[in-house]
Amino acid sequence: MFGAPLGEIDAYIGYRLRMAGAAQSPFTPAALRAVAAASGGGPRVVNTLCFTALTLAFGAGTARVTEALIDEAVADLSLDISVGQTPV
């Protein structure tokens, strides 16, 4: 999944959310693009980034995960991954 296109990452996140019982995705389209860009497509990074963003959304009292929350999660996790780079 490393370097996976946005569609695959979106489908992966959607699958994980459905398995957790979510009726719909809390991630905005811009947030999904930000996850794809920041994660490099690595499943563990995608999972960690989404979990962190969901936790931040809960703390902020919102049901939507926005691009700004993904950016905050990236900063909190100290991710420094450029698009196209494989996470270590």
Backbone as a chain_set.jsonl record, in Angstrom:
{"seq": "MFGAPLGEIDAYIGYRLRMAGAAQSPFTPAALRAVAAASGGGPRVVNTLCFTALTLAFGAGTARVTEALIDEAVADLSLDISVGQTPV", "coords": {"N": [[0.824, -1.192, 0.0], [2.188, 1.122, 0.22], [2.721, 4.312, -1.073], [0.255, 4.307, -2.182], [-2.534, 5.215, -4.24], [-4.858, 7.96, -3.75], [-7.529, 7.011, -3.916], [-7.335, 4.329, -3.094], [-6.43, 4.63, -0.483], [-8.556, 6.053, 0.613], [-10.559, 4.092, 0.336], [-9.483, 2.126, 2.023], [-9.511, 3.445, 4.531], [-12.265, 3.854, 4.728], [-13.135, 1.177, 4.835], [-11.963, 0.351, 7.28], [-13.337, 2.031, 9.035], [-15.999, 1.165, 8.658], [-15.761, -1.468, 9.644], [-15.418, -0.839, 12.267], [-17.899, -0.009, 12.901], [-18.915, 2.421, 12.003], [-21.324, 4.518, 10.486], [-21.003, 6.426, 8.554], [-18.29, 8.237, 7.005], [-16.235, 10.28, 9.024], [-14.338, 11.903, 7.954], [-13.433, 14.659, 5.992], [-13.296, 15.311, 2.407], [-10.955, 16.831, 1.876], [-9.484, 16.273, 4.148], [-8.973, 13.547, 3.791], [-7.316, 13.655, 1.541], [-5.168, 14.951, 2.73], [-4.363, 13.02, 4.599], [-3.494, 11.013, 2.85], [-1.346, 12.329, 1.618], [0.359, 12.909, 3.799], [0.88, 10.43, 4.922], [2.146, 8.805, 3.099], [1.027, 6.532, 2.209], [1.419, 4.328, 3.81], [0.07, 1.728, 5.726], [0.207, 1.532, 8.607], [0.951, 4.106, 9.317], [-1.192, 5.527, 8.247], [-3.271, 4.499, 9.867], [-2.422, 5.361, 12.454], [-2.323, 8.124, 12.108], [-5.012, 8.695, 11.456], [-6.302, 7.797, 13.811], [-5.203, 9.586, 15.686], [-6.147, 12.034, 14.652], [-8.925, 11.608, 14.882], [-9.123, 11.474, 17.651], [-8.331, 14.083, 18.31], [-10.458, 15.47, 17.104], [-12.601, 14.585, 18.662], [-11.824, 15.681, 21.13], [-12.08, 18.339, 20.485], [-14.736, 18.54, 20.275], [-16.13, 17.995, 17.922], [-17.674, 16.279, 15.177], [-16.59, 15.997, 12.729], [-13.695, 15.361, 10.836], [-11.295, 17.426, 9.778], [-9.089, 18.931, 7.303], [-7.43, 20.636, 8.705], [-7.355, 19.424, 11.23], [-6.022, 17.086, 10.552], [-3.559, 18.175, 9.84], [-2.819, 19.122, 12.354], [-2.613, 16.694, 13.705], [-0.491, 15.536, 12.294], [1.561, 17.273, 13.075], [1.519, 16.795, 15.862], [2.346, 14.155, 15.908], [4.82, 14.406, 14.962], [5.409, 13.939, 12.26], [7.26, 13.869, 9.358], [7.01, 13.618, 6.486], [7.392, 13.71, 3.127], [5.412, 14.032, 0.14], [5.338, 11.112, -1.77], [7.493, 9.961, -0.557], [8.779, 7.17, 1.213], [7.693, 6.118, 4.364], [9.706, 5.57, 7.279]], "CA": [[0.0, 0.0, 0.0], [3.054, 2.302, 0.195], [2.543, 5.094, -2.274], [-1.06, 4.002, -2.733], [-3.28, 6.391, -4.666], [-5.877, 8.452, -2.834], [-8.707, 6.132, -3.94], [-7.076, 3.143, -2.274], [-6.354, 5.055, 0.919], [-9.938, 6.367, 0.974], [-11.249, 2.812, 0.492], [-8.922, 1.48, 3.215], [-10.05, 4.145, 5.711], [-13.694, 3.531, 4.759], [-13.266, -0.208, 5.303], [-11.653, 0.315, 8.72], [-14.436, 2.696, 9.746], [-17.158, 0.266, 8.63], [-15.492, -2.576, 10.564], [-15.571, -0.293, 13.619], [-19.315, 0.279, 13.107], [-19.295, 3.771, 11.58], [-22.319, 4.568, 9.415], [-20.433, 7.284, 7.513], [-16.938, 8.687, 7.32], [-16.139, 11.62, 9.599], [-13.258, 12.608, 7.277], [-13.779, 15.452, 4.812], [-12.427, 14.975, 1.267], [-9.652, 17.481, 2.047], [-8.777, 15.53, 5.198], [-8.489, 12.304, 3.182], [-6.154, 14.008, 0.714], [-4.068, 15.263, 3.647], [-3.899, 11.731, 5.137], [-2.74, 10.355, 1.782], [-0.091, 13.048, 1.42], [1.22, 12.837, 4.989], [1.184, 9.05, 5.306], [2.896, 8.075, 2.088], [0.282, 5.317, 1.899], [1.732, 3.234, 4.734], [-1.105, 1.428, 6.549], [0.394, 1.864, 10.028], [0.946, 5.565, 9.44], [-2.585, 5.92, 8.015], [-4.03, 4.165, 11.083], [-2.0, 6.228, 13.552], [-2.733, 9.483, 11.776], [-6.472, 8.772, 11.584], [-6.634, 7.69, 15.234], [-4.837, 10.846, 16.326], [-7.08, 13.059, 14.178], [-10.226, 11.332, 15.504], [-9.001, 11.865, 19.056], [-8.344, 15.542, 18.333], [-11.825, 15.9, 16.789], [-13.398, 14.335, 19.87], [-11.429, 16.681, 22.113], [-12.582, 19.64, 20.037], [-16.198, 18.482, 20.295], [-16.678, 17.967, 16.567], [-17.795, 14.949, 14.583], [-15.924, 16.025, 11.427], [-12.235, 15.469, 10.803], [-10.951, 18.34, 8.692], [-7.684, 19.001, 6.926], [-6.72, 21.307, 9.803], [-7.113, 18.421, 12.274], [-4.962, 16.195, 10.049], [-2.318, 18.94, 9.989], [-2.488, 19.117, 13.784], [-2.177, 15.332, 14.029], [0.849, 15.388, 11.719], [2.469, 18.0, 13.959], [1.569, 16.079, 17.14], [3.092, 12.907, 15.713], [6.135, 14.79, 14.42], [5.606, 13.31, 10.953], [7.974, 14.713, 8.394], [7.02, 12.762, 5.302], [7.02, 14.416, 1.912], [4.656, 13.224, -0.795], [6.173, 10.23, -2.572], [8.558, 9.382, 0.259], [8.358, 6.024, 1.997], [7.977, 6.295, 5.782], [10.677, 4.655, 7.856]], "C": [[0.868, 1.256, 0.0], [2.901, 3.011, -1.134], [1.199, 4.856, -2.938], [-1.766, 5.283, -3.151], [-4.394, 6.733, -3.673], [-7.086, 7.532, -2.774], [-8.529, 4.899, -3.075], [-7.017, 3.498, -0.794], [-7.743, 5.379, 1.434], [-10.71, 5.07, 1.226], [-10.777, 2.083, 1.75], [-9.494, 2.112, 4.483], [-11.544, 3.84, 5.844], [-13.949, 2.132, 5.277], [-13.039, -0.287, 6.813], [-12.783, 0.949, 9.536], [-15.68, 1.815, 9.78], [-16.969, -0.904, 9.589], [-15.633, -2.129, 12.026], [-17.019, 0.114, 13.903], [-19.763, 1.668, 12.693], [-20.285, 3.698, 10.415], [-21.821, 5.428, 8.252], [-19.066, 7.771, 7.965], [-16.966, 10.084, 7.931], [-15.1, 12.484, 8.889], [-13.783, 13.389, 6.068], [-12.888, 15.017, 3.653], [-11.032, 15.598, 1.393], [-8.826, 16.764, 3.113], [-8.211, 14.23, 4.638], [-7.283, 12.563, 2.297], [-4.938, 14.283, 1.597], [-3.501, 13.988, 4.268], [-3.033, 11.038, 4.091], [-1.373, 11.011, 1.609], [0.87, 12.847, 2.589], [1.677, 11.422, 5.303], [2.102, 8.336, 4.331], [2.236, 6.76, 1.727], [0.584, 4.146, 2.801], [0.577, 2.965, 5.679], [-0.947, 1.792, 8.024], [0.355, 3.367, 10.248], [-0.471, 6.088, 9.225], [-3.402, 5.676, 9.282], [-3.695, 5.123, 12.226], [-2.461, 7.657, 13.325], [-4.244, 9.654, 11.938], [-6.901, 8.696, 13.048], [-6.357, 9.005, 15.953], [-5.806, 11.951, 15.926], [-8.476, 12.86, 14.777], [-10.226, 11.731, 16.976], [-9.028, 13.379, 19.197], [-9.749, 16.086, 18.049], [-12.732, 15.717, 18.005], [-13.099, 15.394, 20.929], [-11.941, 18.069, 21.774], [-14.114, 19.68, 20.009], [-16.84, 18.513, 18.922], [-16.703, 16.541, 16.034], [-17.099, 14.864, 13.234], [-14.42, 16.158, 11.597], [-11.881, 16.269, 9.557], [-9.464, 18.255, 8.365], [-6.857, 19.648, 8.042], [-6.429, 20.322, 10.943], [-6.054, 17.412, 11.839], [-3.619, 16.89, 10.197], [-1.864, 18.963, 11.445], [-1.979, 17.745, 14.213], [-0.773, 15.07, 13.503], [1.873, 16.064, 12.623], [2.624, 17.28, 15.292], [2.425, 14.819, 17.05], [4.507, 13.158, 15.198], [6.439, 14.062, 13.11], [6.272, 14.307, 10.035], [8.145, 13.903, 7.121], [6.548, 13.587, 4.13], [6.249, 13.463, 1.004], [5.629, 12.403, -1.634], [7.308, 9.58, -1.8], [7.997, 8.195, 1.023], [8.705, 6.253, 3.456], [8.946, 5.241, 6.281], [10.032, 3.884, 8.984]], "O": [[0.348, 2.353, -0.199], [2.945, 2.385, -2.194], [1.018, 5.164, -4.116], [-1.619, 6.318, -2.501], [-4.81, 5.899, -2.869], [-7.619, 7.292, -1.691], [-9.463, 4.47, -2.398], [-7.504, 2.744, 0.049], [-8.084, 5.025, 2.562], [-11.433, 4.961, 2.216], [-11.586, 1.489, 2.463], [-9.911, 1.405, 5.401], [-12.031, 3.596, 6.947], [-14.868, 1.915, 6.067], [-13.818, -0.909, 7.535], [-13.136, 0.452, 10.605], [-16.346, 1.723, 10.811], [-17.912, -1.295, 10.277], [-15.929, -2.938, 12.906], [-17.336, 0.535, 15.015], [-20.888, 2.063, 13.001], [-20.105, 2.917, 9.48], [-22.178, 5.184, 7.099], [-18.73, 7.724, 9.149], [-17.644, 10.973, 7.416], [-14.985, 13.673, 9.185], [-14.492, 12.838, 5.226], [-11.836, 14.419, 3.877], [-10.037, 14.959, 1.051], [-7.605, 16.66, 2.989], [-7.09, 13.849, 4.973], [-6.331, 11.782, 2.298], [-3.818, 13.899, 1.26], [-2.288, 13.879, 4.448], [-1.958, 10.532, 4.411], [-0.362, 10.323, 1.47], [2.065, 12.637, 2.382], [2.745, 11.23, 5.885], [2.765, 7.366, 4.697], [2.825, 5.951, 1.009], [0.052, 3.057, 2.583], [0.135, 3.879, 6.375], [-1.884, 2.312, 8.629], [-0.199, 3.847, 11.237], [-0.91, 6.992, 9.936], [-4.144, 6.556, 9.719], [-4.596, 5.637, 12.889], [-2.935, 8.319, 14.249], [-4.699, 10.652, 12.497], [-7.772, 9.452, 13.477], [-7.182, 9.478, 16.736], [-6.241, 12.727, 16.777], [-9.137, 13.833, 15.14], [-11.215, 12.262, 17.483], [-9.676, 13.906, 20.101], [-10.181, 17.051, 18.68], [-13.532, 16.594, 18.331], [-14.013, 15.937, 21.549], [-12.204, 18.878, 22.663], [-14.71, 20.725, 19.752], [-17.961, 18.998, 18.765], [-15.867, 15.71, 16.391], [-17.019, 13.785, 12.648], [-13.936, 16.961, 12.395], [-12.137, 15.841, 8.431], [-8.692, 17.595, 9.061], [-5.719, 19.249, 8.289], [-5.362, 20.386, 11.554], [-5.274, 16.937, 12.665], [-2.645, 16.274, 10.63], [-0.674, 18.838, 11.735], [-1.031, 17.644, 14.991], [0.044, 14.452, 14.187], [2.928, 15.496, 12.907], [3.737, 17.162, 15.803], [3.135, 14.465, 17.991], [5.288, 12.223, 15.023], [7.565, 13.625, 12.874], [5.867, 15.467, 9.963], [9.257, 13.551, 6.727], [5.432, 14.105, 4.135], [6.41, 12.246, 1.085], [6.619, 12.927, -2.145], [8.014, 8.73, -2.342], [6.839, 8.224, 1.439], [9.856, 6.546, 3.782], [8.991, 4.133, 5.746], [10.682, 3.049, 9.613]]}, "num_chains": 1, "name": "protein.A"}
